[in-house]
Amino acid sequence: MIRELALPVVIVALVLPAAGCEERATATAAVVDNQAQQACDTLAAGYPKSPTVAKRLALADRVYRWSARSDNPAIADQGSAVGHAANDSDRSWRQATARFLKICRQAGWKSR
């Protein structure tokens, strides 16, 4: 009898936390919280003024500081990608920043 009850209890214990995590990620995918707004604004304003690797790295650092604290997982992840691309080729930098701003717009970001 105990064995028959143990398996369903284990399955429920494993499925419930996973279901909750999935709901949170979906619910926050379109959030533009203050941190996301700041990250998106910072990149949009700073991108044209960052032609050198040193300036790109400084901008990416500021963007990452905001994006890492956002409740939007897509913005947090792409903020990290922008940081990695800052020291890469111009093409990688342009692609990473374009993706970041696209994610911002998809989440409902409006430039201030």
DSSP file (Angstrom, degrees, kcal/mol; ACC not computed):
  #  RESIDUE AA STRUCTURE BP1 BP2  ACC     N-H-->O    O-->H-N    N-H-->O    O-->H-N    TCO  KAPPA ALPHA  PHI   PSI    X-CA   Y-CA   Z-CA
    1    1 A M     >        0   0    0      0, 0.0     4,-1.3     0, 0.0     5,-0.2   0.000 360.0 360.0 360.0 -46.0    0.0    0.0    0.0
    2    2 A I  H  >  +     0   0    0      1,-0.2     4,-1.9     2,-0.2     3,-0.3   0.901 360.0  52.3 -64.7 -40.0    2.7    2.5    0.9
    3    3 A R  H  > S+     0   0    0      1,-0.2     4,-1.3     2,-0.2    -1,-0.2   0.891 105.6  54.9 -61.7 -39.3    4.7    1.7   -2.3
    4    4 A E  H  4 S+     0   0    0      1,-0.2    -1,-0.2     2,-0.2    -2,-0.2   0.820 113.7  41.2 -64.7 -31.3    1.6    2.3   -4.3
    5    5 A L  H  X S+     0   0    0     -4,-1.3     4,-1.6    -3,-0.3    -1,-0.2   0.742 104.1  67.5 -86.1 -26.0    1.2    5.8   -2.8
    6    6 A A  H  X S+     0   0    0     -4,-1.9     4,-2.3     1,-0.2     5,-0.2   0.908  95.7  53.0 -65.5 -44.5    4.9    6.7   -2.9
    7    7 A L  H  X S+     0   0    0     -4,-1.3     4,-2.4     1,-0.2    -1,-0.2   0.934 109.7  46.3 -61.8 -49.3    5.3    6.9   -6.6
    8    8 A P  H  > S+     0   0    0      0, 0.0     4,-2.4     0, 0.0    -1,-0.2   0.883 112.4  52.4 -60.9 -35.5    2.4    9.4   -7.2
    9    9 A V  H  X S+     0   0    0     -4,-1.6     4,-2.3     2,-0.2    -2,-0.2   0.916 110.1  47.8 -65.5 -42.2    3.6   11.5   -4.4
   10   10 A V  H  X S+     0   0    0     -4,-2.3     4,-1.7     2,-0.2    -1,-0.2   0.916 111.8  50.1 -64.6 -43.3    7.2   11.7   -5.9
   11   11 A I  H  X S+     0   0    0     -4,-2.4     4,-2.3     1,-0.2    -2,-0.2   0.928 111.9  47.0 -62.1 -45.6    5.8   12.5   -9.3
   12   12 A V  H  X S+     0   0    0     -4,-2.4     4,-2.2     1,-0.2    -1,-0.2   0.898 109.8  54.4 -62.5 -40.6    3.6   15.3   -7.9
   13   13 A A  H  < S+     0   0    0     -4,-2.3    -1,-0.2     1,-0.2    -2,-0.2   0.825 113.7  41.9 -64.4 -31.5    6.6   16.6   -5.9
   14   14 A L  H  X S+     0   0    0     -4,-1.7     4,-0.9    -3,-0.2    -1,-0.2   0.829 116.0  47.3 -83.6 -33.5    8.7   16.8   -9.0
   15   15 A V  H  X S+     0   0    0     -4,-2.3     4,-2.3    -5,-0.2     5,-0.2   0.879 102.4  60.5 -79.2 -39.4    6.1   18.3  -11.4
   16   16 A L  H  X S+     0   0    0     -4,-2.2     4,-2.0     1,-0.2     5,-0.2   0.919 105.1  46.0 -60.0 -48.6    4.7   21.1   -9.2
   17   17 A P  H  > S+     0   0    0      0, 0.0     4,-1.9     0, 0.0    -1,-0.2   0.908 113.3  50.8 -62.8 -38.1    7.9   23.1   -8.8
   18   18 A A  H  X S+     0   0    0     -4,-0.9     4,-2.0     1,-0.2    -2,-0.2   0.893 108.7  51.6 -65.0 -38.8    8.7   22.8  -12.6
   19   19 A A  H  X S+     0   0    0     -4,-2.3     4,-1.9     1,-0.2    -1,-0.2   0.894 108.6  51.3 -64.8 -39.6    5.2   24.0  -13.5
   20   20 A G  H  X S+     0   0    0     -4,-2.0     4,-1.8     2,-0.2    -1,-0.2   0.885 109.2  49.8 -65.1 -39.4    5.6   27.0  -11.2
   21   21 A C  H  X S+     0   0    0     -4,-1.9     4,-2.2     1,-0.2    -1,-0.2   0.899 109.2  52.1 -66.3 -40.9    8.9   28.0  -12.8
   22   22 A E  H  X S+     0   0    0     -4,-2.0     4,-2.0     1,-0.2    -1,-0.2   0.898 108.5  50.6 -63.3 -40.6    7.5   27.7  -16.3
   23   23 A E  H  X S+     0   0    0     -4,-1.9     4,-2.7     1,-0.2    -1,-0.2   0.895 109.1  51.5 -64.7 -40.1    4.6   30.0  -15.4
   24   24 A R  H  X S+     0   0    0     -4,-1.8     4,-2.0     2,-0.2    -2,-0.2   0.924 109.2  49.5 -64.3 -44.8    6.9   32.6  -14.0
   25   25 A A  H  X S+     0   0    0     -4,-2.2     4,-0.7     1,-0.2    -1,-0.2   0.911 114.8  44.9 -62.0 -41.9    9.1   32.7  -17.1
   26   26 A T  H >< S+     0   0    0     -4,-2.0     3,-0.7     1,-0.2     4,-0.4   0.909 112.3  51.6 -67.2 -42.0    6.1   33.0  -19.3
   27   27 A A  H 3< S+     0   0    0     -4,-2.7     3,-0.4     1,-0.2    -1,-0.2   0.822 115.0  41.6 -66.4 -31.0    4.5   35.7  -17.1
   28   28 A T  H >< S+     0   0    0     -4,-2.0     3,-1.7     1,-0.2    -1,-0.2   0.471  85.8  95.3 -96.5  -1.7    7.7   37.8  -17.1
   29   29 A A  T << S+     0   0    0     -3,-0.7    -1,-0.2    -4,-0.7    -2,-0.1   0.784  93.4  37.8 -61.9 -26.9    8.6   37.5  -20.8
   30   30 A A  T 3  S+     0   0    0     -3,-0.4     2,-0.4    -4,-0.4    -1,-0.3   0.090  88.9 124.7-111.6  23.0    6.8   40.7  -21.7
   31   31 A V    <   -     0   0    0     -3,-1.7     2,-0.5    40,-0.1    77,-0.1  -0.686  38.6-171.1 -88.0 131.7    7.7   42.7  -18.6
   32   32 A V        +     0   0    0     -2,-0.4    -1,-0.0    76,-0.1    -3,-0.0  -0.777  23.0 173.5-115.8  83.8    9.5   46.1  -18.9
   33   33 A D     >  -     0   0    0     -2,-0.5     4,-2.8     1,-0.1     5,-0.2  -0.195  51.2 -87.2 -79.1 179.5   10.3   46.8  -15.3
   34   34 A N  H  > S+     0   0    0      1,-0.2     4,-2.5     2,-0.2     5,-0.2   0.884 129.1  50.6 -57.8 -40.6   12.4   49.7  -14.2
   35   35 A Q  H  > S+     0   0    0      2,-0.2     4,-2.4     1,-0.2    -1,-0.2   0.912 111.9  46.6 -66.6 -42.0   15.6   47.8  -14.6
   36   36 A A  H  > S+     0   0    0      2,-0.2     4,-2.8     1,-0.2     5,-0.2   0.917 111.9  51.8 -64.5 -42.9   14.7   46.7  -18.1
   37   37 A Q  H  X S+     0   0    0     -4,-2.8     4,-2.8     1,-0.2     5,-0.2   0.930 111.6  46.7 -58.1 -46.5   13.6   50.2  -19.0
   38   38 A Q  H  X S+     0   0    0     -4,-2.5     4,-2.7    -5,-0.2    -1,-0.2   0.906 112.8  49.2 -63.9 -42.2   17.0   51.6  -17.8
   39   39 A A  H  X S+     0   0    0     -4,-2.4     4,-2.2     2,-0.2     5,-0.2   0.934 114.4  44.7 -63.2 -46.2   19.0   48.9  -19.7
   40   40 A C  H  X S+     0   0    0     -4,-2.8     4,-2.5     2,-0.2    -2,-0.2   0.923 115.4  47.3 -64.8 -45.3   17.1   49.5  -22.9
   41   41 A D  H  X S+     0   0    0     -4,-2.8     4,-2.4    -5,-0.2     5,-0.3   0.913 111.3  52.1 -60.9 -43.5   17.4   53.3  -22.6
   42   42 A T  H  X S+     0   0    0     -4,-2.7     4,-2.3    -5,-0.2    -2,-0.2   0.919 113.0  43.3 -61.9 -45.7   21.1   53.1  -21.7
   43   43 A L  H  X S+     0   0    0     -4,-2.2     4,-2.4     2,-0.2    -1,-0.2   0.931 113.6  50.7 -67.4 -44.7   21.9   51.0  -24.8
   44   44 A A  H  < S+     0   0    0     -4,-2.5    -2,-0.2     1,-0.2    -1,-0.2   0.900 117.3  39.8 -60.6 -41.1   19.7   53.0  -27.1
   45   45 A A  H  < S+     0   0    0     -4,-2.4     4,-0.3    -5,-0.2    -1,-0.2   0.859 121.5  41.8 -76.4 -35.7   21.3   56.3  -26.0
   46   46 A G  H >< S+     0   0    0     -4,-2.3     3,-0.9    -5,-0.3    -2,-0.2   0.726  92.9  80.1 -87.8 -22.4   24.9   55.0  -25.7
   47   47 A Y  G >< S+     0   0    0     -4,-2.4     3,-1.7     1,-0.3    -1,-0.2   0.908  93.3  48.1 -55.4 -49.4   25.2   52.9  -28.9
   48   48 A P  G 3  S+     0   0    0      0, 0.0    -1,-0.3     0, 0.0    -2,-0.1   0.750 112.3  51.9 -64.6 -20.1   25.8   55.7  -31.3
   49   49 A K  G <  S+     0   0    0     -3,-0.9    -2,-0.2    -4,-0.3     3,-0.2   0.208  94.3  77.9 -98.8  14.5   28.4   57.2  -29.0
   50   50 A S    <   +     0   0    0     -3,-1.7    -1,-0.2     1,-0.1     6,-0.0  -0.529  41.8 141.0-126.5  66.3   30.4   53.9  -28.6
   51   51 A P        +     0   0    0      0, 0.0     2,-0.2     0, 0.0    -1,-0.1   0.723  59.6  67.0 -80.7 -20.0   32.6   53.4  -31.7
   52   52 A T  S  > S-     0   0    0     -3,-0.2     4,-2.5     1,-0.1     5,-0.2  -0.625  86.5-118.2-101.4 160.2   35.6   52.0  -29.9
   53   53 A V  H  > S+     0   0    0     -2,-0.2     4,-2.8     1,-0.2     5,-0.2   0.900 114.9  54.2 -60.8 -40.9   36.0   48.7  -28.0
   54   54 A A  H  > S+     0   0    0      1,-0.2     4,-2.0     2,-0.2    -1,-0.2   0.917 111.6  43.7 -61.4 -43.2   36.8   50.7  -24.8
   55   55 A K  H  > S+     0   0    0      2,-0.2     4,-2.4     1,-0.2    -1,-0.2   0.869 112.8  52.6 -70.6 -35.7   33.5   52.7  -25.1
   56   56 A R  H  X S+     0   0    0     -4,-2.5     4,-3.2     2,-0.2     5,-0.2   0.922 109.0  49.9 -64.1 -42.8   31.6   49.6  -26.0
   57   57 A L  H  X S+     0   0    0     -4,-2.8     4,-2.1    29,-0.2    -2,-0.2   0.910 111.4  48.4 -62.1 -42.1   32.9   47.7  -23.0
   58   58 A A  H  X S+     0   0    0     -4,-2.0     4,-1.8    -5,-0.2    -1,-0.2   0.919 114.5  45.9 -64.5 -42.9   31.9   50.6  -20.7
   59   59 A L  H  X S+     0   0    0     -4,-2.4     4,-2.7     1,-0.2     5,-0.2   0.932 111.5  51.6 -64.8 -46.0   28.4   50.8  -22.3
   60   60 A A  H  X S+     0   0    0     -4,-3.2     4,-2.8     1,-0.2    -1,-0.2   0.868 107.5  54.0 -60.2 -36.4   27.9   47.0  -22.1
   61   61 A D  H  X S+     0   0    0     -4,-2.1     4,-2.2    -5,-0.2    -1,-0.2   0.924 110.2  45.8 -64.0 -44.0   28.9   47.1  -18.4
   62   62 A R  H  X S+     0   0    0     -4,-1.8     4,-1.4     2,-0.2    -2,-0.2   0.916 114.3  48.4 -65.0 -42.5   26.2   49.8  -17.7
   63   63 A V  H  X S+     0   0    0     -4,-2.7     4,-3.1     1,-0.2     3,-0.2   0.923 111.4  50.3 -62.9 -44.1   23.6   47.9  -19.7
   64   64 A Y  H  X S+     0   0    0     -4,-2.8     4,-2.7     1,-0.2     5,-0.2   0.897 103.5  58.7 -63.6 -40.2   24.5   44.6  -17.9
   65   65 A R  H  < S+     0   0    0     -4,-2.2     4,-0.4     1,-0.2    -1,-0.2   0.882 115.6  36.2 -57.9 -37.3   24.2   46.2  -14.5
   66   66 A W  H >< S+     0   0    0     -4,-1.4     3,-1.2    -3,-0.2     4,-0.3   0.935 117.5  49.3 -78.3 -49.1   20.6   47.1  -15.2
   67   67 A S  H >< S+     0   0    0     -4,-3.1     3,-1.5     1,-0.3    -2,-0.2   0.841 102.5  61.4 -64.5 -34.0   19.6   44.1  -17.3
   68   68 A A  T 3< S+     0   0    0     -4,-2.7    -1,-0.3     1,-0.3    -2,-0.1   0.761 105.6  48.6 -64.4 -23.9   20.9   41.5  -14.8
   69   69 A R  T <  S+     0   0    0     -3,-1.2    -1,-0.3    -4,-0.4    -2,-0.2   0.430  89.3 111.6 -95.1   0.2   18.5   42.9  -12.1
   70   70 A S    <   -     0   0    0     -3,-1.5     6,-0.1    -4,-0.3   -38,-0.0  -0.406  67.1-139.4 -75.1 149.9   15.4   42.8  -14.5
   71   71 A D  S    S+     0   0    0     -2,-0.1    -1,-0.1     4,-0.0   -40,-0.1   0.475  83.1  94.6 -81.8  -3.8   12.6   40.4  -13.9
   72   72 A N     >  -     0   0    0      1,-0.2     4,-2.3    -5,-0.1     5,-0.2  -0.808  63.2-161.9 -90.6 109.3   12.5   39.8  -17.7
   73   73 A P  H  > S+     0   0    0      0, 0.0     4,-2.5     0, 0.0     5,-0.2   0.829  87.8  55.1 -64.0 -32.3   14.7   36.7  -18.4
   74   74 A A  H  > S+     0   0    0      2,-0.2     4,-2.4     1,-0.2     5,-0.2   0.911 110.8  44.8 -67.1 -41.4   15.1   37.6  -22.1
   75   75 A I  H  > S+     0   0    0      2,-0.2     4,-2.0     1,-0.2    -1,-0.2   0.901 113.2  50.8 -68.6 -40.9   16.5   41.0  -21.3
   76   76 A A  H  X S+     0   0    0     -4,-2.3     4,-1.3     2,-0.2    -2,-0.2   0.929 113.6  45.1 -61.7 -45.1   18.7   39.6  -18.6
   77   77 A D  H  X S+     0   0    0     -4,-2.5     4,-1.6     1,-0.2     3,-0.3   0.923 114.5  46.7 -66.0 -45.1   20.1   37.0  -20.9
   78   78 A Q  H  X S+     0   0    0     -4,-2.4     4,-2.3     1,-0.2    -1,-0.2   0.801 104.5  62.1 -71.6 -26.9   20.6   39.3  -23.8
   79   79 A G  H  X S+     0   0    0     -4,-2.0     4,-1.6     1,-0.2    -1,-0.2   0.891 105.1  48.2 -61.0 -38.5   22.3   41.9  -21.6
   80   80 A S  H  X S+     0   0    0     -4,-1.3     4,-2.0    -3,-0.3    -2,-0.2   0.894 109.1  52.9 -66.7 -40.7   24.9   39.3  -20.9
   81   81 A A  H  X S+     0   0    0     -4,-1.6     4,-2.2     1,-0.2    -2,-0.2   0.869 105.8  54.1 -63.8 -37.0   25.3   38.6  -24.6
   82   82 A V  H  X S+     0   0    0     -4,-2.3     4,-1.3     1,-0.2    -1,-0.2   0.913 107.1  52.3 -62.0 -42.0   25.8   42.3  -25.2
   83   83 A G  H  < S+     0   0    0     -4,-1.6     4,-0.4     1,-0.2     3,-0.3   0.905 110.4  46.6 -60.5 -42.8   28.6   42.2  -22.7
   84   84 A H  H >< S+     0   0    0     -4,-2.0     3,-0.8     1,-0.2    -1,-0.2   0.878 112.4  50.5 -67.0 -37.5   30.4   39.3  -24.4
   85   85 A A  H >< S+     0   0    0     -4,-2.2     3,-1.7     1,-0.2     8,-0.2   0.683  89.1  81.2 -76.0 -18.2   30.0   40.9  -27.8
   86   86 A A  T 3< S+     0   0    0     -4,-1.3   -29,-0.2    -3,-0.3    -1,-0.2   0.804  98.5  40.8 -59.8 -29.5   31.5   44.3  -26.8
   87   87 A N  T <  S+     0   0    0     -3,-0.8    -1,-0.3    -4,-0.4    -2,-0.2   0.346 107.5  79.6-100.2   4.9   35.0   42.9  -27.1
   88   88 A D  S <  S-     0   0    0     -3,-1.7    -3,-0.1     1,-0.3     5,-0.0  -0.070  95.1 -48.9 -95.1-161.9   34.3   41.0  -30.3
   89   89 A S     >  -     0   0    0      1,-0.1     4,-2.3    -2,-0.0    -1,-0.3  -0.179  52.8-108.5 -67.4 162.8   34.0   42.1  -33.9
   90   90 A D  H  > S+     0   0    0      1,-0.2     4,-2.8     2,-0.2     5,-0.2   0.891 121.1  54.3 -58.0 -39.6   32.0   45.1  -35.0
   91   91 A R  H  > S+     0   0    0      2,-0.2     4,-2.6     1,-0.2    -1,-0.2   0.929 107.8  48.0 -62.6 -46.1   29.5   42.7  -36.6
   92   92 A S  H  > S+     0   0    0      1,-0.2     4,-2.5     2,-0.2    -1,-0.2   0.905 112.6  50.2 -60.7 -41.5   29.0   40.7  -33.4
   93   93 A W  H  X S+     0   0    0     -4,-2.3     4,-2.5    -8,-0.2     5,-0.3   0.937 111.4  47.4 -62.4 -48.4   28.5   43.9  -31.5
   94   94 A R  H  X S+     0   0    0     -4,-2.8     4,-2.4     1,-0.2    -2,-0.2   0.913 113.6  48.3 -60.6 -43.2   25.9   45.2  -33.9
   95   95 A Q  H  X S+     0   0    0     -4,-2.6     4,-2.5     2,-0.2    -2,-0.2   0.923 112.5  47.6 -64.6 -44.5   24.1   41.9  -33.9
   96   96 A A  H  X S+     0   0    0     -4,-2.5     4,-2.2     2,-0.2    -2,-0.2   0.908 114.8  45.2 -65.3 -41.8   24.0   41.6  -30.1
   97   97 A T  H  X S+     0   0    0     -4,-2.5     4,-2.5     2,-0.2     5,-0.2   0.892 112.3  51.5 -70.3 -37.6   22.8   45.2  -29.6
   98   98 A A  H  X S+     0   0    0     -4,-2.4     4,-2.0    -5,-0.3    -2,-0.2   0.916 111.4  47.9 -63.4 -42.0   20.2   44.9  -32.4
   99   99 A R  H  X S+     0   0    0     -4,-2.5     4,-2.5     2,-0.2    -2,-0.2   0.908 110.9  51.7 -63.7 -41.4   18.9   41.7  -30.7
  100  100 A F  H  X S+     0   0    0     -4,-2.2     4,-2.2     1,-0.2    -2,-0.2   0.942 111.9  44.9 -61.5 -48.0   18.8   43.4  -27.3
  101  101 A L  H  X S+     0   0    0     -4,-2.5     4,-2.4     1,-0.2    -1,-0.2   0.837 111.0  54.6 -67.6 -31.7   16.8   46.4  -28.6
  102  102 A K  H  X S+     0   0    0     -4,-2.0     4,-2.7     2,-0.2    -1,-0.2   0.923 108.8  48.3 -64.6 -43.8   14.5   44.0  -30.5
  103  103 A I  H  X S+     0   0    0     -4,-2.5     4,-1.7     2,-0.2    -2,-0.2   0.897 109.9  53.4 -62.3 -40.0   13.8   42.1  -27.3
  104  104 A C  H  <>S+     0   0    0     -4,-2.2     5,-2.6     1,-0.2     4,-0.4   0.948 111.4  44.7 -58.5 -49.1   13.2   45.5  -25.6
  105  105 A R  H ><5S+     0   0    0     -4,-2.4     3,-1.4     1,-0.2    -2,-0.2   0.898 110.6  53.9 -64.6 -40.6   10.6   46.5  -28.2
  106  106 A Q  H 3<5S+     0   0    0     -4,-2.7    -1,-0.2     1,-0.3    -2,-0.2   0.818 106.1  54.0 -63.5 -29.4    8.9   43.1  -28.1
  107  107 A A  T 3<5S-     0   0    0     -4,-1.7    -1,-0.3    -3,-0.2    -2,-0.2   0.552 128.7 -98.1 -81.4  -7.2    8.6   43.4  -24.3
  108  108 A G  T < 5 +     0   0    0     -3,-1.4    -3,-0.2    -4,-0.4    -2,-0.1   0.585  64.7 163.4 103.4  12.0    6.8   46.8  -24.8
  109  109 A W      < -     0   0    0     -5,-2.6     2,-0.4    -6,-0.2    -1,-0.2  -0.386  18.5-165.2 -66.8 138.4    9.7   49.2  -24.2
  110  110 A K        -     0   0    0     -2,-0.1     2,-0.1     0, 0.0   -69,-0.1  -0.997  25.0-116.4-123.7 129.2    9.3   52.7  -25.4
  111  111 A S              0   0    0     -2,-0.4   -74,-0.0     1,-0.1   -70,-0.0  -0.386 360.0 360.0 -64.0 137.7   12.3   55.0  -25.7
  112  112 A R              0   0    0    -75,-0.1    -1,-0.1    -2,-0.1   -71,-0.0   0.457 360.0 360.0 -85.7 360.0   12.1   58.0  -23.4
